[in-house]
Amino acid sequence: MATTIVGPEFPDLGDERLYPRLSEHKIEKLKKLGDPQLFAPGEVLYDQGVREAPFFVILSGRVQLVDRRPGKDRPIAEVDAGTFIGDIAIFTGEPTISRAIAIEPTEVAAFPRPRLREMVAQWPELGEIVLRTMVARRLWHEEQGHGVLRLIAPRSSRRAFEVRDLLERNLLPVRFYDVDRDPDAGPMLDYLGLTREQTPVLVNVDRVLPNPSAAQVARDLGLRAEVDGQRFDAVVLGGGPAGLAAAVYAGSEGLRTLVAEAWAPGGQAGTSTRIENYLGFPTGISGTELARKATLQARRFDAVLSSFHRAVELADGPEGLLRVDLDDGQHVLARTLVMATGARWRRLHADGVERFTGAGVYHAAMPSDAQRYRDQDVIVVGGGNSAGQAAVFLGARARSVRMVVRGQGLANTMSRYLVDRIEKARSIELMTETEVTAVHGDETVDAVTLRDRRDGSEQRVPAAAVFVMIGADPCTEAARGVLDVDAAGYLLCGQAAADCQSHMRWPLRDRQPHMLETVRPGVFAAGDVRSGATKRVASAVGDGALAVRFVHDVLIA
């Protein structure tokens, strides 16, 4: 039986940011729209870690929120009448991050998730309050460490890195405990009755997953949607900015939409620590924030988002539909398809890289990396905006950041605002016409060898991690043999698709391909996977929105 631990002081019920007080008019209206329910003291309104929890407006009584951990329950907040309970998980269908229990006789108006989304769409004033509050509550929970998953492992564990990356990129709160450095890691393992040899260990509410794979975690947390055999007006492959934009615009137009993402929403942009040249965000926005807002917006319009769900093959389906086979054996049927699969970072060809990938060599700098490598020396390889953002971000905490580029400078490959930041940062050293030839270490990286391309001289420098961002290759494997590509492997569309003379050439005589349409009618390319695309977030978002306009043209034809 779990022990109840009294937590820190609860948040103030007068905090309008977390507990907005609804007017009597709104309460009365919600009471008429919702399903009336009564809960006795001790009854559970919803449990922690469940999906599809209803939305509750508290009409009378009091509810306590509890963070459940293996062997102990920690009350974290209480909510009274005149407001509503839940964080963003109630809206998106993610697992709830706390349990809600009535501590007094409590009357509520309950709304199943589909009805909540419908109400938010039809009542914008309430929708703005609900969404703003839910986002604020999720951030508060994460800051306080409530409802977070706990991952215990050595820093050198590649398996733990994959799990952590999957969770962080899918916006699931996770806290990493290094068994070699974190003083809390040992006692936690002792409490769980586990040893260091059984790590990595993922602690999720009242469940413990020893040595889990990313696939096990995705399955346990329900990241993949169950969509086998279903038909969609628009299937979007890829959840980066282009794919999420397509989902938002398609969903807002009433099209039944599925986004199948191979790993996590946000794409490469989702790993950016700060995007400062995106319209509408004068102080910048992190890739994580952008991905969170975009996925919330897409779900608001009923788009189905499925993570860790890679498309493996495109084929002809019944009734002129396109069949999309997914990597877990499911398939869906699409009236139209948007290829927004983006591109993946290229591998660094240097001795030791394969051995340390995920254990000191990374292709993204996530928020937790700045803390993990505080007061240590790191290397950033690459001269584009993503590399520049990573260098600036890491440079705020790391002892030193060496930025290694093969070219003579950054002016031709990086936005000026980032170049200025790098030049002014005392902790960042720019090393031009230089390349990494080897990565060294025992269990983790401790040094790299750098070669000066001008004279061939080499030097070995200390480094705890290497972040590699050196260009990308298009992700078009699922379209092989179905859609034509240019010499670099990017999808042909528009006039280039019309000019294609291979066996995959455009089949229709009564019209030419739309601007973003590939050689197959009804299949569009958006974002970095498109031949000739501008590699910028705003451009990808524009592609996604424009693709949906052409989707409409095809569907009504």
DORO-230416 format. One line per field, with one value per residue (C-alpha): residue number from 1; residue in one letter; z, y, x. Coordinates in steps of 0.02 Angstrom, whole numbers. Example, Ala and Ser with C-alpha at 12.3 -4.5 7.8 and 13.67 -1.06 7.14 Angstrom:
i <- 1:2
aa <- a:s
pz <- 390:357
py <- -225:-53
px <- 615:684
***
This chain:
i <- 1:2:3:4:5:6:7:8:9:10:11:12:13:14:15:16:17:18:19:20:21:22:23:24:25:26:27:28:29:30:31:32:33:34:35:36:37:38:39:40:41:42:43:44:45:46:47:48:49:50:51:52:53:54:55:56:57:58:59:60:61:62:63:64:65:66:67:68:69:70:71:72:73:74:75:76:77:78:79:80:81:82:83:84:85:86:87:88:89:90:91:92:93:94:95:96:97:98:99:100:101:102:103:104:105:106:107:108:109:110:111:112:113:114:115:116:117:118:119:120:121:122:123:124:125:126:127:128:129:130:131:132:133:134:135:136:137:138:139:140:141:142:143:144:145:146:147:148:149:150:151:152:153:154:155:156:157:158:159:160:161:162:163:164:165:166:167:168:169:170:171:172:173:174:175:176:177:178:179:180:181:182:183:184:185:186:187:188:189:190:191:192:193:194:195:196:197:198:199:200:201:202:203:204:205:206:207:208:209:210:211:212:213:214:215:216:217:218:219:220:221:222:223:224:225:226:227:228:229:230:231:232:233:234:235:236:237:238:239:240:241:242:243:244:245:246:247:248:249:250:251:252:253:254:255:256:257:258:259:260:261:262:263:264:265:266:267:268:269:270:271:272:273:274:275:276:277:278:279:280:281:282:283:284:285:286:287:288:289:290:291:292:293:294:295:296:297:298:299:300:301:302:303:304:305:306:307:308:309:310:311:312:313:314:315:316:317:318:319:320:321:322:323:324:325:326:327:328:329:330:331:332:333:334:335:336:337:338:339:340:341:342:343:344:345:346:347:348:349:350:351:352:353:354:355:356:357:358:359:360:361:362:363:364:365:366:367:368:369:370:371:372:373:374:375:376:377:378:379:380:381:382:383:384:385:386:387:388:389:390:391:392:393:394:395:396:397:398:399:400:401:402:403:404:405:406:407:408:409:410:411:412:413:414:415:416:417:418:419:420:421:422:423:424:425:426:427:428:429:430:431:432:433:434:435:436:437:438:439:440:441:442:443:444:445:446:447:448:449:450:451:452:453:454:455:456:457:458:459:460:461:462:463:464:465:466:467:468:469:470:471:472:473:474:475:476:477:478:479:480:481:482:483:484:485:486:487:488:489:490:491:492:493:494:495:496:497:498:499:500:501:502:503:504:505:506:507:508:509:510:511:512:513:514:515:516:517:518:519:520:521:522:523:524:525:526:527:528:529:530:531:532:533:534:535:536:537:538:539:540:541:542:543:544:545:546:547:548:549:550:551:552:553:554:555:556:557
aa <- m:a:t:t:i:v:g:p:e:f:p:d:l:g:d:e:r:l:y:p:r:l:s:e:h:k:i:e:k:l:k:k:l:g:d:p:q:l:f:a:p:g:e:v:l:y:d:q:g:v:r:e:a:p:f:f:v:i:l:s:g:r:v:q:l:v:d:r:r:p:g:k:d:r:p:i:a:e:v:d:a:g:t:f:i:g:d:i:a:i:f:t:g:e:p:t:i:s:r:a:i:a:i:e:p:t:e:v:a:a:f:p:r:p:r:l:r:e:m:v:a:q:w:p:e:l:g:e:i:v:l:r:t:m:v:a:r:r:l:w:h:e:e:q:g:h:g:v:l:r:l:i:a:p:r:s:s:r:r:a:f:e:v:r:d:l:l:e:r:n:l:l:p:v:r:f:y:d:v:d:r:d:p:d:a:g:p:m:l:d:y:l:g:l:t:r:e:q:t:p:v:l:v:n:v:d:r:v:l:p:n:p:s:a:a:q:v:a:r:d:l:g:l:r:a:e:v:d:g:q:r:f:d:a:v:v:l:g:g:g:p:a:g:l:a:a:a:v:y:a:g:s:e:g:l:r:t:l:v:a:e:a:w:a:p:g:g:q:a:g:t:s:t:r:i:e:n:y:l:g:f:p:t:g:i:s:g:t:e:l:a:r:k:a:t:l:q:a:r:r:f:d:a:v:l:s:s:f:h:r:a:v:e:l:a:d:g:p:e:g:l:l:r:v:d:l:d:d:g:q:h:v:l:a:r:t:l:v:m:a:t:g:a:r:w:r:r:l:h:a:d:g:v:e:r:f:t:g:a:g:v:y:h:a:a:m:p:s:d:a:q:r:y:r:d:q:d:v:i:v:v:g:g:g:n:s:a:g:q:a:a:v:f:l:g:a:r:a:r:s:v:r:m:v:v:r:g:q:g:l:a:n:t:m:s:r:y:l:v:d:r:i:e:k:a:r:s:i:e:l:m:t:e:t:e:v:t:a:v:h:g:d:e:t:v:d:a:v:t:l:r:d:r:r:d:g:s:e:q:r:v:p:a:a:a:v:f:v:m:i:g:a:d:p:c:t:e:a:a:r:g:v:l:d:v:d:a:a:g:y:l:l:c:g:q:a:a:a:d:c:q:s:h:m:r:w:p:l:r:d:r:q:p:h:m:l:e:t:v:r:p:g:v:f:a:a:g:d:v:r:s:g:a:t:k:r:v:a:s:a:v:g:d:g:a:l:a:v:r:f:v:h:d:v:l:i:a
pz <- 0:-46:90:80:87:126:-9:-11:7:-122:-256:-210:-263:-295:-433:-589:-699:-628:-560:-663:-583:-702:-697:-637:-817:-879:-735:-772:-957:-924:-800:-938:-1069:-961:-885:-699:-585:-396:-307:-124:-22:-74:-246:-395:-536:-645:-611:-652:-815:-902:-1073:-1125:-952:-951:-922:-754:-702:-512:-463:-276:-160:-166:-262:-220:-352:-308:-388:-377:-368:-331:-149:-106:-149:-139:-135:-242:-256:-208:-316:-259:-342:-478:-589:-680:-657:-770:-870:-1056:-1054:-1033:-1200:-1301:-1239:-1167:-1004:-856:-739:-575:-493:-449:-290:-209:-28:3:-73:-246:-391:-564:-744:-848:-1031:-1130:-1230:-1401:-1327:-1244:-1412:-1493:-1355:-1365:-1552:-1533:-1379:-1416:-1257:-1147:-1262:-1237:-1047:-1045:-1161:-1079:-907:-959:-1034:-878:-766:-867:-855:-667:-643:-741:-644:-480:-540:-523:-630:-718:-777:-697:-796:-697:-797:-826:-940:-1058:-1090:-1273:-1233:-1100:-1223:-1349:-1215:-1149:-1324:-1367:-1209:-1219:-1404:-1374:-1240:-1098:-938:-889:-761:-789:-642:-681:-574:-569:-522:-452:-263:-277:-403:-282:-149:-284:-350:-173:-141:-302:-259:-417:-452:-566:-684:-713:-777:-872:-767:-812:-669:-729:-597:-510:-641:-661:-829:-811:-963:-1082:-1267:-1353:-1435:-1265:-1196:-1347:-1327:-1139:-1153:-1303:-1419:-1572:-1624:-1665:-1843:-1936:-2093:-2063:-2203:-2195:-2307:-2281:-2216:-2171:-2157:-2041:-1890:-1918:-1951:-2126:-2068:-1916:-2019:-2144:-1999:-1925:-2089:-2145:-1976:-1967:-2136:-2069:-2157:-2064:-2040:-1979:-1943:-1937:-1867:-1863:-1697:-1619:-1670:-1711:-1833:-1836:-1784:-1627:-1569:-1592:-1428:-1488:-1653:-1659:-1839:-1845:-1876:-1726:-1588:-1557:-1411:-1500:-1468:-1428:-1540:-1394:-1367:-1553:-1562:-1406:-1471:-1646:-1586:-1467:-1610:-1726:-1593:-1560:-1738:-1712:-1809:-1753:-1707:-1696:-1641:-1661:-1813:-1973:-2146:-2235:-2403:-2516:-2628:-2726:-2616:-2654:-2739:-2800:-2624:-2575:-2451:-2322:-2231:-2058:-1969:-1837:-1964:-1968:-2128:-2172:-2331:-2391:-2512:-2517:-2445:-2390:-2385:-2249:-2192:-2189:-2183:-2059:-2000:-2088:-1990:-1946:-2024:-1890:-1786:-1632:-1684:-1704:-1536:-1444:-1538:-1402:-1268:-1300:-1485:-1523:-1667:-1561:-1407:-1298:-1148:-1023:-1111:-1051:-871:-904:-976:-859:-828:-956:-1128:-1280:-1469:-1595:-1775:-1913:-1980:-2005:-1897:-1797:-1751:-1707:-1595:-1508:-1480:-1404:-1295:-1231:-1211:-1073:-957:-1028:-982:-1166:-1335:-1485:-1645:-1784:-1966:-2127:-2215:-2195:-2091:-2049:-2151:-2298:-2198:-2040:-1999:-1950:-1778:-1731:-1802:-1693:-1538:-1570:-1598:-1435:-1327:-1222:-1199:-1386:-1495:-1683:-1770:-1959:-2092:-1961:-1949:-1817:-1860:-1702:-1542:-1388:-1219:-1115:-1069:-1121:-1230:-1151:-1300:-1489:-1620:-1732:-1898:-1976:-2160:-2212:-2153:-2096:-1916:-1779:-1598:-1464:-1357:-1205:-1237:-1139:-1288:-1475:-1555:-1743:-1863:-2033:-2164:-2197:-2318:-2368:-2287:-2440:-2409:-2400:-2572:-2660:-2827:-2815:-2815:-2919:-2845:-2902:-2908:-2721:-2675:-2643:-2706:-2873:-2878:-2980:-3148:-3110:-3085:-3249:-3339:-3269:-3408:-3304:-3282:-3134:-3242:-3218:-3280:-3310:-3475:-3418:-3295:-3240:-3063:-2934:-2869:-2727:-2809:-2846:-2996:-2917:-2918:-2743:-2663:-2611:-2543:-2409:-2311:-2319:-2416:-2567:-2706:-2704:-2530:-2425:-2263:-2143:-2019:-2095:-2268:-2207:-2121:-2281:-2380:-2261:-2274:-2463:-2483:-2397:-2521:-2661:-2562:-2567:-2755:-2778:-2660:-2741:-2920
py <- 0:172:292:469:601:780:887:1070:1209:1195:1330:1478:1453:1640:1622:1667:1592:1418:1433:1556:1594:1567:1689:1633:1646:1528:1407:1399:1372:1235:1153:1138:1077:949:782:802:687:670:605:554:592:472:436:455:573:513:417:462:398:370:434:507:579:691:878:923:1090:1092:1155:1121:1031:1009:898:850:814:677:632:444:365:185:157:335:463:649:775:922:1036:1063:1139:1208:1258:1389:1327:1168:1034:954:1006:995:804:821:909:813:638:615:518:623:671:666:579:682:630:709:759:830:786:856:898:921:949:821:834:689:744:753:863:974:1003:1040:1162:1251:1273:1342:1450:1539:1645:1490:1399:1533:1522:1332:1313:1452:1379:1201:1251:1352:1205:1084:1201:1220:1031:1007:1144:1064:889:822:677:665:501:456:377:303:251:283:430:310:207:219:133:264:403:335:324:499:572:489:555:732:749:687:822:697:763:655:677:589:521:477:326:382:564:594:564:520:380:250:270:263:98:30:76:-10:-164:-147:-140:-36:-184:-179:0:92:95:199:239:283:319:150:48:12:-34:-111:-94:-38:-8:145:32:-36:140:199:51:72:257:234:350:255:279:129:170:5:3:176:301:481:631:680:576:676:583:679:789:931:1111:1069:916:1001:1153:1037:950:1115:1182:1016:988:1166:1137:983:854:692:700:583:632:482:534:415:478:634:795:948:874:952:1118:1032:1007:1191:1275:1448:1505:1694:1733:1659:1786:1828:1783:1939:1859:1693:1523:1356:1207:1119:1263:1273:1086:1091:1235:1161:986:1062:1165:1014:910:1053:1026:838:785:614:622:460:458:322:270:263:237:96:83:169:63:68:43:7:132:240:270:264:130:180:35:76:-7:-94:-189:-64:21:169:224:402:508:625:617:750:693:800:673:800:753:668:731:656:548:613:502:492:354:312:401:245:179:338:383:411:404:567:596:674:753:876:983:956:1066:941:938:1111:1054:884:965:1113:1167:1041:1056:1013:1013:1072:1016:1113:1289:1305:1385:1227:1213:1397:1385:1234:1321:1476:1370:1256:1402:1475:1329:1235:1282:1292:1260:1230:1256:1155:1200:1142:1308:1474:1554:1562:1710:1606:1469:1549:1691:1852:1864:1695:1740:1897:1796:1672:1807:1893:1735:1713:1527:1488:1463:1455:1338:1361:1245:1109:935:800:644:540:530:455:387:233:224:404:533:622:694:721:739:893:912:1079:1061:1193:1108:936:962:875:913:814:920:875:855:775:775:805:880:846:951:938:934:813:681:669:538:463:275:245:325:225:162:267:450:519:615:732:689:724:615:753:734:813:914:1048:1083:963:824:871:862:690:561:405:262:360:509:610:503:631:721:835:937:973:942:1075:1173:1050:895:750:634:544:639:682:659:820:863:995:1055:994:835:938:973:1156:1191:1333:1258:1375:1345:1481:1407:1234:1301:1391:1230:1135:1266:1279:1090:1087:1213:1093:947:1037:1060:874:819:928:886
px <- 0:65:122:52:189:139:217:266:138:1:-13:-124:-306:-309:-180:-282:-147:-175:-352:-454:-621:-766:-911:-1082:-1144:-1007:-1036:-1222:-1191:-1062:-1180:-1311:-1187:-1095:-1142:-1184:-1085:-1067:-912:-903:-746:-609:-681:-564:-616:-472:-313:-135:-64:-230:-281:-448:-483:-638:-635:-715:-788:-807:-980:-961:-841:-653:-531:-352:-220:-95:71:84:256:305:265:212:79:116:-28:23:-129:-310:-445:-613:-776:-787:-645:-593:-461:-332:-180:-148:-159:-349:-357:-228:-264:-89:-72:-128:14:-82:-230:-384:-478:-630:-593:-767:-936:-907:-1023:-950:-1000:-903:-856:-782:-630:-717:-853:-722:-636:-804:-849:-680:-703:-880:-846:-681:-683:-689:-568:-437:-454:-448:-298:-198:-230:-190:-23:20:-23:84:233:205:197:358:448:395:442:265:209:376:449:614:754:899:1053:1238:1270:1360:1203:1151:986:948:990:864:729:767:770:604:521:591:552:374:354:336:418:567:705:871:973:1154:1200:1381:1354:1180:1169:984:1010:1079:943:810:879:890:708:656:759:864:1051:1159:1173:984:987:924:765:613:494:319:187:168:260:445:520:694:808:669:693:622:492:437:421:322:205:187:146:31:127:67:-113:-223:-277:-265:-373:-446:-477:-420:-448:-267:-123:31:196:311:276:400:344:280:184:110:59:-27:-117:-177:-243:-319:-401:-467:-552:-641:-532:-503:-315:-179:1:118:288:437:505:429:341:444:568:741:664:600:779:825:863:808:731:744:702:526:388:280:404:510:602:622:545:625:596:512:390:352:319:209:103:88:39:-89:-159:-169:-257:-376:-437:-456:-301:-238:-53:45:227:359:258:358:284:376:287:162:51:-111:-264:-447:-562:-418:-353:-170:-118:12:95:165:310:204:99:-45:-99:-209:-297:-274:-376:-226:-51:73:253:332:461:602:785:901:1069:1219:1339:1510:1643:1777:1855:1752:1592:1486:1542:1492:1332:1203:1339:1431:1401:1232:1136:1036:1063:910:865:937:1106:1155:1137:1217:1374:1384:1566:1631:1710:1602:1620:1490:1520:1434:1411:1223:1089:1055:1239:1245:1092:1167:1333:1252:1138:1276:1396:1286:1329:1479:1656:1702:1622:1733:1635:1717:1680:1763:1737:1825:1688:1503:1441:1379:1294:1223:1104:1192:1112:1188:1358:1358:1311:1451:1580:1534:1524:1681:1651:1639:1793:1764:1885:1874:1946:1951:1875:1853:1954:1930:1828:1912:1858:1821:1636:1602:1688:1836:1931:1928:2063:2050:2140:2183:2136:2263:2422:2362:2418:2319:2283:2193:2076:1968:1782:1640:1521:1514:1358:1354:1248:1330:1193:1054:989:805:694:608:625:437:413:548:486:327:385:528:673:812:997:1014:864:735:556:513:353:266:348:491:362:278:445:488:515:549:426:354:307:147:0:-139:-171:-312:-207:-29:36:1:151:188:116:232:227:79:-87:-146:25:113:285:312:463:642:602:547:672:720:650:719:782:692:550:439:461:414:259:211:234:121:-17:-3:-7:-177:-245:-197:-269:-437:-423:-393:-532:-666:-616
***
